[in-house]
Amino acid sequence: TRAGALHLCQVETGETLNIQAHRAAIVQVLLSPDESLILCLSEDGTASVWTWAGERVALLRGHRGGLRAASFSPDGRRVVTAGADSTLRVWEVTSGSLIRTLTGHKGVPYAVQWSPSGLHILSIGTDQQAILWSGRTFLHLTEYNFPLHIHFKPAFHPEGLLLAVPGPRGSVYIYPLLPDEQALINLAHEKQLRQLTPEEKRHFFLDDPRLTHELPPQRKVPRAQIHTVQPGETLAQIALRYGIPIEQLRQLNRLSSDEIKPGDSIIITYTEPE
């Protein structure tokens, strides 16, 4: 309600459980994927998670402004919230712990959707920015130029290949979920050692026209590795250690700021003689 109350009604008996969930108006109520938990978004800048018995599981506190939208991950273990402070925040549902703060919108993100595959998060803001984030690493992947009037949640393809967006005069726009040239980069961001499939080898290497040209002798071969951030370590220190520009680290890891924390995995690229 506008007073911050949550009313849980038993359909069969008609009994009502009234809970004072928030200090300000509740703007949206969502169910977890298994429908066992209730998420309340409030103008007081917090979100709360409740059971149907009226027990509060967690209070999600951190936004500096009212909440506008939210979406559960497909497994229901995490939830992403969008606030009037222009940020998205990813939370652990049962503990209420903040996992990551996502920045990139200049306006207020008013819609957010976790893809059915769990691999992507899409947010749309009043700045007419539609940003695609990784649902695993929460890195900024790409942006889309959606119709200016868009007010509805886009629909993800079940396999995570395409995005359907309502267009003007009853039309529907279809977008590829990721540009082709980013596909190999996204594999790198999985940060898992595995063999490429035959299709991936053909797409990324055999069809590359650059491979038909002879490479210059004594070339330098690109090498890459993963660096685990240590306590007290900064991005500038990591860049200095490996002798690479800090801007290169930002771009390769798609960092919107230099904020890193111990345990983070940073992709490092450097070169050495063959």
C-alpha positions as CSV (number, residue, x, y, z in Angstrom):
1,T,0.0,0.0,0.0
2,R,1.0,3.7,-0.1
3,A,1.6,3.5,3.6
4,G,4.1,0.7,3.2
5,A,1.8,-2.1,4.3
6,L,1.8,-5.6,2.8
7,H,-1.4,-7.6,2.9
8,L,-1.2,-11.4,2.5
9,C,-4.6,-13.0,1.9
10,Q,-5.5,-16.6,2.3
11,V,-7.8,-17.3,-0.7
12,E,-9.6,-20.4,0.8
13,T,-10.3,-18.9,4.3
14,G,-10.3,-15.2,3.5
15,E,-7.9,-14.6,6.4
16,T,-5.6,-11.6,5.9
17,L,-2.1,-11.1,7.4
18,N,-1.2,-7.4,7.6
19,I,2.5,-6.5,7.7
20,Q,4.1,-3.1,8.0
21,A,6.8,-3.9,5.6
22,H,8.2,-0.4,4.8
23,R,8.2,3.2,6.0
24,A,7.1,4.5,2.6
25,A,4.9,3.4,-0.3
26,I,5.4,-0.1,-1.8
27,V,5.7,0.4,-5.5
28,Q,5.9,-3.2,-6.7
29,V,5.5,-6.7,-5.4
30,L,7.2,-9.7,-7.2
31,L,7.2,-13.5,-6.6
32,S,10.3,-15.6,-6.7
33,P,10.5,-18.1,-9.5
34,D,9.2,-20.9,-7.3
35,E,6.6,-18.6,-5.8
36,S,7.8,-19.3,-2.2
37,L,9.1,-15.8,-1.5
38,I,7.6,-12.3,-1.9
39,L,9.8,-9.3,-2.8
40,C,8.5,-5.7,-2.0
41,L,10.1,-2.6,-3.5
42,S,9.6,0.6,-1.7
43,E,10.0,4.4,-2.2
44,D,12.1,4.3,1.0
45,G,15.1,3.0,-1.0
46,T,14.9,-0.6,0.4
47,A,13.5,-3.9,-0.7
48,S,12.3,-6.7,1.6
49,V,11.9,-10.4,1.1
50,W,9.0,-12.2,2.9
51,T,7.6,-15.7,3.2
52,W,3.9,-16.4,2.9
53,A,3.8,-16.9,6.6
54,G,4.8,-13.2,7.1
55,E,8.4,-13.8,8.1
56,R,11.0,-11.4,6.8
57,V,13.8,-13.2,5.1
58,A,16.0,-10.2,4.2
59,L,16.1,-6.5,3.9
60,L,18.0,-5.1,0.9
61,R,19.4,-1.8,1.9
62,G,21.8,0.4,-0.2
63,H,20.0,2.4,-2.8
64,R,19.9,6.2,-2.3
65,G,16.4,6.8,-3.6
66,G,13.2,4.9,-4.3
67,L,13.2,1.6,-6.1
68,R,11.7,1.3,-9.6
69,A,12.0,-2.3,-10.7
70,A,13.5,-5.7,-9.9
71,S,14.0,-9.2,-11.4
72,F,14.9,-12.5,-9.9
73,S,17.6,-14.8,-11.4
74,P,16.0,-17.9,-12.9
75,D,17.2,-20.0,-9.9
76,G,15.7,-17.5,-7.5
77,R,19.0,-17.2,-5.5
78,R,19.7,-13.6,-6.6
79,V,17.7,-10.5,-7.5
80,V,18.6,-7.3,-9.3
81,T,17.0,-4.0,-8.3
82,A,16.8,-0.7,-10.1
83,G,16.7,2.6,-8.2
84,A,16.2,6.3,-8.6
85,D,19.9,6.7,-7.8
86,S,20.6,5.5,-11.4
87,T,22.2,2.2,-10.2
88,L,21.4,-1.4,-10.4
89,R,22.2,-3.6,-7.5
90,V,22.5,-7.4,-7.4
91,W,21.7,-9.1,-4.1
92,E,21.8,-12.6,-2.5
93,V,18.2,-13.2,-1.7
94,T,18.4,-15.2,1.5
95,S,21.1,-13.3,3.2
96,G,20.4,-9.8,1.8
97,S,24.1,-9.4,1.0
98,L,25.0,-6.9,-1.8
99,I,26.9,-8.7,-4.6
100,R,27.6,-5.9,-7.0
101,T,26.5,-2.3,-7.8
102,L,26.1,-1.7,-11.6
103,T,26.6,1.9,-12.9
104,G,26.2,3.1,-16.4
105,H,22.7,4.8,-16.7
106,K,22.7,8.5,-16.7
107,G,18.9,8.5,-16.1
108,V,16.7,6.4,-13.9
109,P,16.5,2.7,-14.8
110,Y,12.8,1.9,-14.8
111,A,12.8,-1.6,-16.2
112,V,15.1,-4.6,-15.6
113,Q,14.9,-8.2,-16.7
114,W,17.0,-11.2,-16.0
115,S,17.1,-13.6,-19.0
116,P,15.6,-17.1,-18.7
117,S,19.1,-18.6,-19.4
118,G,20.5,-16.5,-16.5
119,L,23.3,-15.3,-18.7
120,H,22.2,-11.7,-19.2
121,I,20.5,-8.8,-17.5
122,L,18.8,-6.0,-19.5
123,S,18.0,-2.6,-18.0
124,I,16.2,0.3,-19.6
125,G,16.5,3.9,-18.3
126,T,14.9,7.3,-18.7
127,D,18.1,8.3,-20.5
128,Q,16.8,5.9,-23.4
129,Q,19.8,3.7,-22.7
130,A,19.2,-0.1,-22.8
131,I,22.2,-1.8,-21.3
132,L,23.0,-5.5,-21.5
133,W,24.9,-6.9,-18.5
134,S,26.5,-10.3,-17.9
135,G,24.3,-12.3,-15.6
136,R,27.4,-14.1,-14.3
137,T,30.1,-11.5,-13.9
138,F,27.8,-8.5,-14.0
139,L,30.0,-6.7,-16.5
140,H,28.7,-4.1,-19.0
141,L,28.4,-6.0,-22.3
142,T,26.8,-3.7,-24.8
143,E,24.0,-1.2,-25.4
144,Y,21.0,-1.1,-27.7
145,N,19.2,1.8,-29.4
146,F,15.6,0.9,-28.6
147,P,12.5,2.9,-29.8
148,L,12.2,6.1,-27.8
149,H,8.7,5.3,-26.6
150,I,9.5,1.9,-25.2
151,H,7.8,1.3,-21.8
152,F,7.4,-2.5,-21.7
153,K,9.8,-5.2,-20.7
154,P,11.5,-6.8,-23.8
155,A,11.2,-10.6,-24.2
156,F,14.3,-12.8,-24.2
157,H,14.6,-15.7,-26.6
158,P,14.6,-18.9,-24.4
159,E,18.0,-19.9,-25.6
160,G,19.4,-16.4,-25.1
161,L,19.9,-15.6,-28.8
162,L,17.5,-12.8,-29.6
163,L,15.6,-10.0,-27.9
164,A,12.1,-8.9,-28.9
165,V,11.1,-5.3,-28.3
166,P,7.6,-3.7,-28.8
167,G,7.8,-1.1,-31.6
168,P,5.5,1.6,-32.9
169,R,2.2,0.9,-34.5
170,G,2.0,-2.7,-33.4
171,S,5.4,-3.7,-34.7
172,V,8.0,-5.8,-32.9
173,Y,11.8,-5.2,-33.2
174,I,14.1,-8.2,-33.1
175,Y,17.7,-7.6,-31.9
176,P,20.6,-10.0,-31.7
177,L,21.4,-10.4,-28.0
178,L,25.1,-9.8,-28.5
179,P,27.0,-8.4,-31.5
180,D,29.0,-11.1,-33.3
181,E,32.3,-9.4,-32.8
182,Q,31.9,-9.6,-29.0
183,A,31.2,-13.4,-28.9
184,L,34.9,-14.4,-28.5
185,I,35.4,-11.7,-25.8
186,N,32.4,-13.1,-23.9
187,L,34.1,-16.6,-24.0
188,A,37.1,-15.0,-22.4
189,H,34.9,-13.5,-19.7
190,E,33.7,-17.0,-18.7
191,K,37.3,-17.3,-17.3
192,Q,37.1,-21.1,-17.6
193,L,39.7,-23.1,-19.5
194,R,38.0,-25.3,-22.2
195,Q,38.4,-26.3,-25.8
196,L,36.6,-24.4,-28.5
197,T,33.9,-26.4,-30.3
198,P,34.5,-27.1,-34.1
199,E,31.8,-24.4,-34.9
200,E,33.6,-21.8,-32.7
201,K,37.0,-22.6,-34.3
202,R,35.5,-22.2,-37.8
203,H,33.7,-19.0,-36.9
204,F,36.6,-17.3,-35.0
205,F,39.6,-18.5,-37.0
206,L,39.0,-20.4,-40.3
207,D,36.7,-17.7,-41.6
208,D,39.0,-14.9,-40.6
209,P,40.5,-13.3,-43.8
210,R,43.5,-12.1,-41.9
211,L,44.8,-15.6,-41.7
212,T,45.4,-15.7,-45.4
213,H,48.2,-13.1,-45.1
214,E,51.7,-14.1,-44.0
215,L,52.5,-12.9,-40.6
216,P,55.7,-10.9,-40.2
217,P,58.7,-12.7,-38.8
218,Q,59.8,-12.3,-35.1
219,R,56.3,-11.2,-34.2
220,K,55.3,-10.8,-30.7
221,V,52.7,-13.4,-29.6
222,P,49.8,-12.2,-27.4
223,R,49.7,-13.9,-24.0
224,A,47.0,-13.6,-21.5
225,Q,46.3,-14.7,-17.9
226,I,43.9,-14.2,-15.0
227,H,45.0,-12.2,-12.0
228,T,43.3,-12.6,-8.7
229,V,43.0,-9.3,-6.8
230,Q,44.8,-9.4,-3.4
231,P,43.8,-7.4,-0.3
232,G,44.8,-3.8,-0.6
233,E,45.6,-4.1,-4.3
234,T,44.4,-1.4,-6.7
235,L,43.8,-1.5,-10.5
236,A,46.6,1.0,-11.0
237,Q,49.0,-1.3,-9.1
238,I,48.0,-4.3,-11.2
239,A,48.5,-2.3,-14.4
240,L,52.0,-1.2,-13.2
241,R,52.9,-4.8,-12.3
242,Y,52.2,-6.1,-15.7
243,G,53.3,-3.0,-17.6
244,I,50.1,-2.3,-19.4
245,P,47.9,0.8,-19.6
246,I,45.2,1.0,-16.9
247,E,42.7,2.0,-19.7
248,Q,43.4,-1.4,-21.4
249,L,42.5,-3.2,-18.2
250,R,39.3,-1.2,-17.9
251,Q,38.3,-2.0,-21.5
252,L,39.3,-5.7,-21.4
253,N,37.4,-6.3,-18.1
254,R,34.6,-3.8,-19.0
255,L,35.0,-1.9,-15.8
256,S,32.9,1.3,-15.4
257,S,35.2,2.4,-12.5
258,D,38.5,1.4,-10.9
259,E,36.7,-0.1,-7.9
260,I,37.9,-3.8,-7.4
261,K,37.8,-6.0,-4.4
262,P,39.9,-8.9,-3.1
263,G,39.1,-12.2,-4.9
264,D,38.0,-10.5,-8.2
265,S,39.4,-12.1,-11.3
266,I,41.0,-9.6,-13.7
267,I,41.9,-10.6,-17.3
268,I,45.5,-9.5,-18.0
269,T,46.8,-9.1,-21.6
270,Y,50.5,-8.6,-22.3
271,T,53.0,-9.6,-25.1
272,E,56.3,-11.4,-25.1
273,P,58.6,-12.4,-27.9
274,E,57.9,-15.7,-29.7
